Amino acid sequence: MNTDEAKRVLETALLCAREPLTLHGMKKLFADVDGSGRPVGAGVGMDTIKILLEQLRQDWQGRGIEIVSLASGWRFQSRPEMKPYLDRIAPEKPPKYSRATLETLAIIAYRQPVTRGDIEEIRGVVVNSQTIKMLEDRGWIDVLGHREVPGRPALLGTTREFLDDLGLSALSQLPPLEQIGDIGQVRTIEALEAALQQFDDTSTVEVPINTNHDPAPVSDA
């Protein structure tokens, strides 16, 4: 298989894939197998695939879609400037996010792994269980482990799907956050709200955390 043919195979696979393709997955495109399904020959190496991806990226420059590298792999996607035109054939009203949901998500993203207690200490209010459940159901956060303290509280962190939905390949690409302790006043909240257009907002009731050592407040969740 020559370079042009290999690039055409790779391009077709990326255009037709429903999910991002990993380098390992793309390598399977070029792996010949025998009658028993065992690999035959070296196929196409990872370095060659990376070169082909870069060539495809160059080929698609200046067009309405582009190849991007995300946390879970590579995919074609429309360029941001195409969104107003695509919305004309499939108009969608972007859902709104509650402030509590955005602040909780931002704290998890920037401080992970964190427990619910960590989030409550930063925000100063009891974390609504429904907020955590919504983020888990959406696939943006997951339990990464448990802190080795009494009660072994769950440690929460973001997922690859969260990065994919933001169009990022790593947490290091998140916008810089200057003051996580004063998260309500940083522009990161607005950045998350602009980027995450797939989430259904659900209003939550927040309970201030008691700092006077009186009986602990009870969340509405």
Backbone as a ProteinNet text record, in pm:
[ID]
protein_1_A
[PRIMARY]
MNTDEAKRVLETALLCAREPLTLHGMKKLFADVDGSGRPVGAGVGMDTIKILLEQLRQDWQGRGIEIVSLASGWRFQSRPEMKPYLDRIAPEKPPKYSRATLETLAIIAYRQPVTRGDIEEIRGVVVNSQTIKMLEDRGWIDVLGHREVPGRPALLGTTREFLDDLGLSALSQLPPLEQIGDIGQVRTIEALEAALQQFDDTSTVEVPINTNHDPAPVSDA
[TERTIARY]
84.7	0	88.3	68.2	148.4	91.3	163	125.2	-11.5	-39	-167.7	-282.7	-263.8	-369.6	-390	-280.1	-290.8	-360.1	-328.2	-390.3	-539.8	-577.3	-718.6	-795.2	-733.9	-796.7	-816	-711.6	-717.7	-822.9	-827.7	-925.5	-1067.8	-1090.8	-1224.3	-1266.3	-1174	-1205.6	-1240.9	-1167.3	-1193.8	-1326.2	-1358.5	-1484	-1604.8	-1588.6	-1701.3	-1715.1	-1610.5	-1614	-1712.2	-1785.1	-1877.9	-1808.7	-1695.1	-1618.8	-1476.1	-1403.4	-1262.9	-1184.6	-1088.7	-1005.8	-870.1	-826	-693.5	-589.7	-463.5	-355.9	-352.1	-376.6	-378.9	-491.9	-607.2	-719.5	-692.4	-626.3	-594	-489.7	-402.7	-300.8	-366.6	-480.8	-551.9	-601.4	-619.7	-665.9	-568.8	-442.4	-338.5	-275	-335	-279.8	-341.6	-262.1	-308.6	-313.8	-411.2	-425.9	-436.5	-400.6	-413	-552.2	-572.3	-704	-751.8	-659.9	-696.4	-710.5	-695	-708.3	-583.6	-470	-344.8	-274.2	-212.8	-144.7	-34.4	-23.5	81	158.1	288	367.5	360.6	440.4	452.4	340.4	272	167.5	225.8	152.4	197.1	226.4	344.6	385.1	317.4	325.4	264.7	322.4	454.2	517.5	465	444.3	391.3	248.8	169.9	31.5	29	117.5	123.8	158.8	249	286	165.7	91.7	-26.8	-132.7	-148.9	-246	-208	-80.6	-35.8	-56.5	-34.3	-58.9	-206.6	-291.2	-435.7	-476.7	-415.9	-445.8	-414.3	-302.3	-264.5	-359.6	-399	-489.9	-623.8	-669.3	-800.5	-795.1	-680.6	-670.8	-753.3	-821.4	-901.6	-1036.7	-1071.9	-1202.5	-1291.6	-1415.2	-1512.3	-1496.2	-1422.4	-1398.3	-1248.2	-1209.3	-1068.3	-1046.8	-922.5	-884.9	-829.8	-879.5	-831.6	-792.8	-698.7	-656.2	-721.8	-797.3	-868.2	-811.7	-867.6	-819	-836.6	-944.6	-973.5	-933.7	-876.1	-833.3	-846.4	-847	-854.8	-990.5	-1036	-1162.6	-1168.6	-1261.1	-1297.8	-1409.3	-1405.7	-1515.2	-1524.5	-1643	-1661.5	-1583.7	-1537.6	-1467.2	-1568.2	-1524.5	-1615.7	-1689.5	-1623.1	-1687.7	-1801	-1814	-1921.5	-2050.7	-2040.6	-2156.6	-2279.9	-2267.6	-2388.4	-2462.5	-2390.1	-2454.2	-2516.2	-2447.7	-2502.1	-2627.8	-2630.7	-2749	-2873.7	-2856.8	-2972.3	-3047.3	-2975	-3041.8	-3076.2	-3012.9	-3043.5	-3037	-3131.9	-3126.5	-3146.7	-3060.8	-3072.4	-3053.9	-3138.2	-3123.8	-3028.2	-2910	-2812.8	-2871.9	-2863.1	-2914.4	-2831.8	-2894.6	-2825.4	-2775.4	-2672.7	-2616.9	-2636	-2669.4	-2679.2	-2539.3	-2530.5	-2401.2	-2337.5	-2420.8	-2369.4	-2303.6	-2367.4	-2312.5	-2178.2	-2171.5	-2047.8	-1934.7	-1965.4	-1861.8	-1812.5	-1904.7	-1866.4	-1778.9	-1818.8	-1741.1	-1602.5	-1595	-1466	-1372.7	-1425.5	-1342.9	-1288.6	-1374.1	-1329	-1222	-1243.2	-1148.8	-1012.5	-1011.1	-885.1	-817.6	-893.9	-837.2	-834.5	-872.1	-886	-755.3	-772.2	-897.8	-945.1	-1075.3	-1133.3	-1251.8	-1281.6	-1400	-1511.6	-1630.7	-1740.6	-1707.3	-1638.5	-1598.9	-1505.7	-1414	-1323.1	-1402	-1499.3	-1579.6	-1659.3	-1715.8	-1794.9	-1708.3	-1584.4	-1494.2	-1460.2	-1442.6	-1408.7	-1529.2	-1645.2	-1762.7	-1838.4	-1824.9	-1893.7	-2039.1	-2082.3	-2220	-2217.4	-2322.2	-2335	-2353.1	-2281.2	-2294.2	-2423	-2504.5	-2628.9	-2598.3	-2650.4	-2623.5	-2666.4	-2772.7	-2820.9	-2720.7	-2647.1	-2545.2	-2436.9	-2388.9	-2286.7	-2341	-2465.3	-2524.2	-2539.8	-2579.3	-2593.9	-2460.9	-2355.6	-2223.6	-2174.5	-2206.7	-2169.8	-2248.8	-2380.2	-2465.3	-2422.6	-2377.2	-2332.1	-2199.1	-2129.5	-2002	-1884.1	-1903.1	-1796.1	-1709.7	-1765.3	-1684.8	-1705.5	-1609.7	-1618.8	-1540.8	-1564.2	-1490.9	-1356.1	-1247.8	-1113.2	-1053.4	-1112.1	-1060.2	-1124.7	-1062.6	-1114.7	-1000.3	-1025.2	-923.6	-914.4	-791.5	-770.6	-782.3	-904.1	-939	-1067.7	-1107.3	-1233.6	-1349.7	-1423.2	-1535.3	-1495.5	-1365.6	-1312.4	-1397.3	-1404.3	-1485.6	-1432.8	-1524.9	-1489.4	-1410	-1307.4	-1228.4	-1281.2	-1321.3	-1382.3	-1282.5	-1293.9	-1211.3	-1287	-1234.2	-1299.4	-1260.2	-1335.2	-1316.2	-1261.7	-1226.6	-1184.9	-1301.1	-1422.6	-1539.3	-1554.2	-1523.1	-1526.4	-1429.7	-1307.7	-1209.1	-1253.1	-1309.5	-1356.4	-1461.4	-1555.3	-1663.4	-1611.8	-1498.1	-1435.7	-1338.8	-1319	-1225.8	-1081	-1050.3	-915.5	-857.3	-725.4	-659.4	-599.1	-584.5	-525.5	-575.3	-572.8	-616.7	-530	-405.6	-315.4	-362.7	-456.6	-507.2	-626.5	-672.8	-779.9	-730.8	-820.6	-777.6	-722.8	-622.5	-562.1	-661.2	-650.2	-738.8	-654	-679.1	-593.4	-629.5	-758.3	-799.2	-909.7	-871.2	-973.5	-1057.2	-1000.2	-1075	-1181.1	-1172.3	-1270.2	-1327.3	-1368.5	-1399.8	-1516.5	-1604.3	-1718.6	-1683.3	-1560.9	-1524.4	-1427.2	-1396.5	-1302.7	-1377.7	-1313.1	-1377.1	-1386	-1321	-1325.3	-1467.9	-1550.1	-1689.1	-1758.7	-1738.2	-1799.3	-1741.4	-1612.7	-1550.3	-1610.5	-1634	-1696.4	-1839.1	-1911.4	-2050	-2058.7	-1962.8	-1962.8	-1925.2	-1838.1	-1787.1	-1880.3	-1947.9	-2030.1	-2175.1	-2212.5	-2344.4	-2438.1	-2403.1	-2479.5	-2551.9	-2537.1	-2581.3	-2714.1	-2805.9	-2935.9	-2921.5	-2968.3	-2960.3	-3074.9	-3044.1	-3145.3	-3119.6	-3219.6	-3201.7	-3176.5	-3091	-3061.6	-3076.8	-3104.9	-3115.4	-2988.7	-2919.6	-2794.5	-2813.9	-2745.7	-2754.7	-2620.9	-2613.8	-2485.3	-2426.9	-2295	-2227.4	-2219.3	-2249.3	-2246.3	-2101.9	-2054.6	-1916.9	-1909.9	-2024.1	-2026.7	-2033.1	-2004.7	-2001.9	-2136.4	-2244	-2378.1	-2407.5	-2522.6	-2556.7	-2545.6	-2487.8	-2461.4	-2589.7	-2588.8	-2709.1	-2734.5	-2856.2	-2894.6	-2923.3	-2861	-2883.5	-3024.1	-3075.3	-3210.1	-3208.2	-3086.9	-3079.3	-3121.3
-119.1	0	124.2	212.5	333.3	439.7	550.8	654.7	714	742.4	801.6	708	579.6	482.7	470.8	466.5	457.6	580.8	696.1	820.3	820.8	765.6	759.5	666	554.2	461	530	597.5	665.3	775.2	851.8	959.6	905.1	797.5	736.8	686.9	620.5	567.3	679.7	788.7	900.6	968.7	979.7	1042.8	957.6	826.8	736.3	693.8	712.8	667.7	750	683.7	752.8	808.4	750.2	793.5	824.5	904.1	930.2	799.6	795.5	677.5	696	595.1	599.2	558.4	587	545.6	393	325.8	179.3	129.5	194.7	155.3	179.5	292.7	322.9	225.5	176.8	81.2	-48.2	-84.1	-205.3	-195.9	-73.9	-57.6	-118.6	-122.2	-163.5	-298	-367.9	-495.8	-610.7	-675.3	-794.9	-912.5	-1000.1	-1117.3	-1243	-1356.2	-1483	-1540.2	-1663.1	-1724.6	-1740.6	-1737.3	-1752.3	-1617.4	-1510.8	-1379.4	-1326.9	-1395.2	-1351.6	-1251.6	-1147.8	-1045.5	-1105.3	-1056.2	-1099.1	-974.7	-973.2	-858.6	-745.7	-643.1	-531.4	-429.4	-428.4	-329.3	-189.3	-91.4	48.5	91.4	146.3	184.3	311.3	331.2	448.8	578.7	581.7	704.1	739.7	638	662.3	715.1	658.8	704.5	849.9	887.6	1027.3	1120.4	1074.3	1154.6	1169.6	1059.7	1064.2	1157.6	1155.5	1243.4	1389.9	1420.1	1556.8	1598.5	1506.8	1537.3	1563.2	1481.8	1503.3	1636.4	1669.7	1798.3	1913.8	1903	2005	2005.7	1885.7	1875.3	1945.4	1941.5	1995	2138.6	2200.7	2340.6	2428.6	2525	2617.2	2562.7	2443.1	2384.8	2389.7	2348.4	2363.3	2265.5	2157.7	2062	2043.1	1992.8	1977.2	1849.3	1802	1687.4	1741.1	1686.4	1730.5	1609.8	1630.9	1529.1	1557.4	1459.5	1473.5	1375.1	1377.5	1287.9	1141	1108.5	968.7	929.5	1020.3	984.5	1099.8	1065.4	1163.2	1157.4	1273.7	1275.7	1398.5	1393.2	1510.6	1583.6	1714.6	1793.3	1925.2	1985.4	2113.6	2222.6	2320	2431.9	2523.7	2589.5	2674.4	2777.8	2833.4	2938.3	2886.3	2752.9	2692.7	2675.3	2689.3	2662.9	2745.9	2877.6	2954.5	2900.7	2845.9	2792.4	2655.5	2572.2	2441.1	2453.6	2558	2578.7	2609.2	2655.1	2687.3	2562	2449.9	2325.7	2237.2	2263.1	2186.8	2281.3	2375.7	2475.3	2412.1	2450.1	2402.5	2519.6	2525	2627.4	2575.4	2635.8	2584.7	2582.5	2471.2	2464.1	2551	2594.5	2675.2	2584.2	2629.5	2555	2633.1	2563	2631.7	2670.7	2778.2	2823.1	2714.3	2645.7	2540.6	2429.2	2391.6	2284.9	2326.1	2448.4	2495.3	2509	2562.9	2580.3	2445.8	2351.8	2217.5	2150.1	2158.8	2098.4	2161.7	2293.9	2362.5	2321.7	2311.4	2271.2	2130.4	2039.9	1903.1	1901.7	1979.1	1979	2033	2139.4	2205.8	2153.8	2088.9	2043.8	1890.7	1820	1675.2	1605.6	1493.6	1437.5	1508.7	1527.5	1595.6	1516.6	1537.6	1477.5	1581.9	1536.4	1631.9	1731.6	1683.3	1772.5	1882	1848.1	1948.9	2055.8	2011.3	2104.6	2196.2	2139.1	2219	2321.4	2283	2376.1	2495.3	2469.8	2577.4	2666.8	2604.8	2683.2	2739.6	2677.6	2728.4	2689.9	2593.8	2544	2392.9	2330.6	2185.4	2145.9	2045.9	1998	1918.9	1961	1889.9	1757.8	1647.5	1515.6	1507.1	1577.6	1573.6	1636.8	1737.4	1799.3	1698.6	1625.9	1522.8	1415.3	1372.4	1266.5	1310.1	1435.4	1485.7	1483.6	1525	1526.2	1384.5	1290.9	1151.5	1092.5	1119.5	1067.1	1122	1245	1306	1247.6	1180.9	1120.2	1213	1325.3	1424	1397.3	1334.1	1303.6	1157.6	1106.5	968.1	955.6	845.8	817.6	757.4	822.3	776.7	688.9	691.1	614.2	663.7	632.6	675.6	726.4	833.6	888.3	800.6	770	680.6	756.1	796.4	859.8	795.2	816.3	757.9	788	684.6	697.7	677.1	683.5	664	735.3	868.6	941.9	923.8	925.6	907.1	1026.4	997.1	1100.5	1117.4	1237.9	1266.3	1330.4	1296.1	1355.9	1358.1	1430.5	1438.6	1319.5	1300.4	1187.4	1234.2	1138.3	1170.6	1230.7	1187.1	1242.8	1391.9	1432.6	1574.4	1652.7	1601	1668.5	1668	1555.8	1548.6	1654.6	1672.2	1768.9	1912	1934.9	2067.4	2079.6	1969.7	1972.1	1975.2	1913.5	1915	1774.4	1767.2	1636.5	1611.5	1715.9	1699.7	1809	1781.6	1880.3	2005.7	1991.5	2106.5	2212.5	2176.9	2271.7	2352	2322.4	2403.1	2546.7	2642.9	2782.3	2799.9	2885.7	2902.3	2957.9	2907.6	2951.2	3014.9	3142	3216.1	3192.6	3187.8	3176.1	3073.4	2949.9	2846.8	2874.1	2944	2972.3	3078.1	3152.9	3257.5	3230.8	3105.5	3057.3	3130.9	3186	3254.6	3381.8	3431.6	3557.5	3542.4	3419.2	3400.9	3370.4	3403.2	3387.4	3241.9	3152.5	3012	2959	3006.7	2961.8	2992.5	3114.9	3152.1	3069.1	3037.8	2956.9	2816.9	2759.9	2627.6	2633.6	2738.3	2750.7	2763.8	2834	2850.3	2720.9	2641.6	2521.6	2402.2	2390.6	2272.2	2300.5	2257.5	2289.9	2168.9	2064.1	1940.2	1905.8	1988.8	1948.6	2011.1	1932	1983.1	2044.5	2165.4	2233.9	2190.4	2169.8	2140.5	2230.4	2305.5	2396.9	2319.4	2372.7	2308.9	2410.9	2361.7	2447	2425.9	2534.6	2523.9	2563.1	2492.5	2518.2	2569.5	2690.3	2740.7	2646.8	2630.2	2546.3	2620.3	2549.5	2608.1	2614.3	2733.1	2748.6	2778.2	2766.7	2798	2674.6	2557.3	2430.5	2392.6	2448	2405	2277.2	2212	2092.9	2116.7	2021.6	2036.8	2052.9	2137.1	2154.8	2029.1	2015.1	1901.6	1948.5	1883.7	1920.9	1883.1	1953.7	1920.6	1795.2	1743.4	1627.1	1501.3
0	0	0	-98.6	-103.3	-9.7	0.3	95.1	64.9	-60.8	-97.2	-63.3	-88.2	-58.3	91.7	167.5	313.6	370	314.1	362	331.2	216.4	180.4	274.8	310	405.2	539.5	586.5	715.4	714.8	609.1	595.6	598.7	526.4	521.8	659.3	729.2	862.2	958.6	954.3	1044.5	1012.6	885.5	845.8	882.4	880.6	905	1050.4	1130.3	1269	1351.5	1438.6	1527.3	1650.9	1686.9	1802.3	1757.9	1836.7	1803.8	1792.3	1701.2	1681.2	1747.8	1820.3	1880.4	1776.5	1805.3	1715.2	1703.3	1814.2	1811.6	1722.4	1733.5	1649.1	1501.8	1471.2	1331.9	1276.5	1363.5	1320.3	1270.3	1330.1	1288.1	1144.3	1094.6	957.2	857.2	893.6	799.8	836.7	931.5	976.6	897.4	813.6	742.8	839.7	821.2	907.9	823.2	884.5	814	835.7	793.2	804.8	947	1042.7	1183.7	1254.3	1176.4	1235.2	1302.5	1283.5	1342.7	1251.3	1309.3	1227.9	1141.2	1019.5	927.4	883.3	906.1	866.1	967.8	941.6	1036.4	1023.1	906.9	886.4	876.1	925.4	923.9	1066.8	1088.6	1223.6	1273.3	1405.1	1468	1413.1	1393.9	1343.8	1205.2	1121.7	987.2	994.8	1084.7	1101.1	1145.5	1234.8	1280.1	1164.2	1077.7	960.3	867.4	848	762	819.8	951.2	1016.1	995.1	1005.9	985.5	839.8	746.5	605.4	581.1	643.8	630.1	692.4	803	866	770.6	701.8	605.3	485.6	440	324.8	351.1	477.7	511.7	562.8	560	601.9	509.1	567.8	488.5	449.9	498.9	468.5	592.4	575.7	684.7	798.4	778.3	885.7	901.2	1017.4	1047.9	1127.5	1128.8	1210.9	1342.1	1453.9	1584.8	1668.8	1758.5	1853.5	1986.8	2039.5	2165.5	2267	2387.3	2492.6	2455.6	2385.3	2354.2	2212.3	2135.4	2000.4	1902.5	1774.4	1666	1598.2	1548.2	1476.2	1385.7	1288.9	1210.7	1284.5	1282.2	1337.6	1263	1269	1200.9	1272.8	1197.7	1258	1329.3	1435.7	1514	1430.9	1329	1249.6	1162.2	1152.6	1073.9	1153.1	1286	1371.5	1335.2	1308.7	1275.3	1153.7	1058.1	936.8	964.7	1041.6	1074.9	1159.8	1243.9	1328.2	1245.8	1122	1037.5	992.9	982.3	940.9	1060	1172.7	1293.5	1412.5	1418.3	1526.1	1663.1	1755.5	1892.3	1987.4	2086.6	2189	2295.2	2307.4	2404.1	2544.5	2613.7	2750.5	2842.9	2949.9	3049.6	3161.5	3228.5	3339.2	3468.1	3573.9	3702.3	3747.2	3821.4	3872.8	3959.2	4035.7	4123.2	4042	3930.5	3847.3	3787.5	3733	3671.9	3772.7	3889.3	3989.9	4041.3	4061.7	4106.1	4002.5	3875.6	3768.3	3758.1	3770.1	3760.2	3873.6	3994.7	4108	4086.9	4040.6	4015.3	3907.5	3800.8	3689.1	3730.1	3811.3	3843.7	3970.1	4057	4182.9	4195.7	4093.4	4104.6	4145.2	4219.4	4268.4	4395.5	4406.5	4521.6	4574.5	4702.4	4762.4	4768.1	4799.6	4817.5	4926.9	5032.6	5140.7	5093.4	5001.8	4945.5	4871.3	4790.9	4712.1	4804.3	4911	5004.8	5077.2	5107.8	5176.3	5086.7	4957.5	4863.8	4836.4	4813.5	4774.1	4892.5	5010.6	5128.1	5136.7	5056.3	5060.8	5049	5096.6	5085.9	4939.8	4895.1	4757.7	4743.1	4647.4	4620.3	4550.8	4604.5	4546.9	4401.7	4365.4	4227.6	4131.6	4178.6	4093.7	4058	4157.3	4133.1	4041.2	4066.1	3983.4	3838.5	3815.9	3679.4	3605.4	3674.6	3611.6	3583.5	3671.8	3649.2	3532.9	3530.9	3423.5	3287.8	3285.4	3160.3	3113.9	3204.9	3169.2	3185.4	3255.6	3270.8	3393.3	3497.4	3616	3653.7	3730.8	3776.2	3906.8	3977.2	4100	4062.8	4105.7	4072.1	4181.1	4297.8	4410.2	4538.1	4650.2	4779.7	4866	4940.1	5029.5	5154	5192.2	5305.6	5437.9	5467.9	5594.1	5641.3	5767.9	5813.7	5719.3	5684.4	5591.1	5447	5415.9	5281.9	5175	5180.4	5082.7	4941	4845.2	4705.2	4654	4573.8	4507	4365.7	4332.3	4203.1	4107.3	3980	3876.9	3745.5	3647.8	3517.4	3430.6	3323.4	3233.1	3098.2	3013.7	2877.5	2798.7	2829.3	2759.3	2788.1	2909.4	2945.4	2857.2	2842.1	2757.4	2611.6	2565.5	2427.3	2399.8	2493.1	2473.3	2472.8	2536	2530.9	2415	2340.6	2228.7	2272.2	2387.3	2442	2443.9	2445.5	2454.1	2591.1	2673.8	2806.4	2899.6	3029.3	3128.4	3125.3	3083.3	3078.1	2978.8	2889.8	2791.7	2843.4	2965.1	3023.3	3041.7	3031.5	3053.3	3193.3	3211.2	3343.5	3444.4	3564.9	3672.6	3781	3809.5	3901.2	4046.9	4075.3	4214.6	4228.1	4256.2	4273.6	4398.7	4498.7	4620.3	4599.8	4490.8	4461.2	4323.7	4303.9	4170	4105.5	4185.2	4127.7	4052.1	4070.3	4007.8	3891.7	3851.2	3741.4	3613.3	3501.9	3372	3326.9	3401.5	3364.2	3365	3454.9	3459.4	3327.5	3277.3	3150.2	3035.4	3043.5	2939.4	2935.9	3053.5	3058.9	3005.7	3042.6	2998.7	2847.6	2787.3	2642.4	2571.8	2634.4	2568.5	2581.1	2693.7	2719	2679.9	2560.9	2507	2504.5	2575.5	2566.4	2696.2	2797.8	2930.7	2967.7	3020.5	3064.3	3202.1	3215.6	3343.8	3434.6	3561	3661.1	3779.8	3818.6	3930	4058.4	4145.1	4272.4	4383	4501.5	4619	4700.6	4735	4807.1	4952.3	5040.7	5183.8	5232.9	5291.9	5342.5	5446.5	5441.4	5540.3	5672.4	5780.9	5914.1	5963.4	5995.8	6042.9	6192.1	6263	6406.2	6493.2	6432	6504.1	6561.6	6505.1	6542.2	6467.4	6492.1	6416.2	6267.3	6195.7	6053.4	5974.5	5871.3	5787.5	5705	5665.1	5584.2	5442.7	5341.8	5202.7	5163.2	5061.8	5011.6	4928.2	4891.8	4804.4	4877.4
[MASK]
+++++++++++++++++++++++++++++++++++++++++++++++++++++++++++++++++++++++++++++++++++++++++++++++++++++++++++++++++++++++++++++++++++++++++++++++++++++++++++++++++++++++++++++++++++++++++++++++++++++++++++++++++++++++++++++

